[in-house]
């Protein structure tokens, strides 16, 4: 479980900590964004990727 994990690695001037994302991963860019799943036409994409796909589709 994440709760039992260490708080991260500590280096001389850098500390790194990971956590579970609280949003969904976009299938196109792999960024985790809260709007993924909310766009009816593109339910697996974020807003930015949906806009790109719309633009590409409008040019064909």
C-alpha positions in Angstrom: 0.0 0.0 0.0 1.1 3.6 -0.7 0.7 4.5 3.0 3.4 2.1 4.0 5.9 3.4 1.4 8.8 5.7 2.3 8.2 9.4 1.9 10.7 9.5 -0.9 14.4 9.5 -1.6 16.4 12.3 -0.2 19.6 13.4 -1.9 21.9 16.2 -1.0 19.8 19.0 -2.5 16.9 17.1 -4.0 14.0 15.1 -2.6 11.6 13.0 -4.7 8.2 11.8 -3.6 5.6 9.9 -5.7 1.9 9.7 -5.2 -1.1 8.2 -6.9 -2.7 10.5 -9.5 -6.3 11.7 -8.6 -7.3 11.9 -12.3 -7.4 9.8 -15.4 -4.7 9.3 -18.0 -5.2 10.6 -21.5 -4.8 7.8 -24.1 -3.0 10.1 -26.5 -0.5 12.2 -24.4 -0.5 10.0 -21.3 -0.9 13.1 -19.0 -3.2 12.7 -16.1 -6.0 15.3 -16.3 -9.3 15.7 -14.6 -11.2 16.3 -17.8 -10.4 12.9 -19.3 -13.7 11.0 -19.4 -15.8 14.2 -19.5 -15.6 14.9 -23.3 -18.5 13.0 -24.9 -17.0 12.7 -28.3 -13.5 11.8 -27.0 -14.0 10.2 -23.6 -10.4 8.9 -23.4 -8.7 12.2 -24.3 -7.9 15.4 -22.4 -9.1 18.8 -23.6 -5.8 19.6 -25.4 -5.7 16.3 -27.3 -9.4 16.5 -28.2 -8.8 20.0 -29.7 -5.9 18.7 -31.8 -8.0 15.7 -33.0 -10.9 18.0 -33.9 -8.5 20.3 -35.9 -7.0 17.3 -37.8 -10.4 15.8 -38.5 -11.7 19.2 -39.8 -8.8 19.3 -42.3 -9.6 15.9 -43.9 
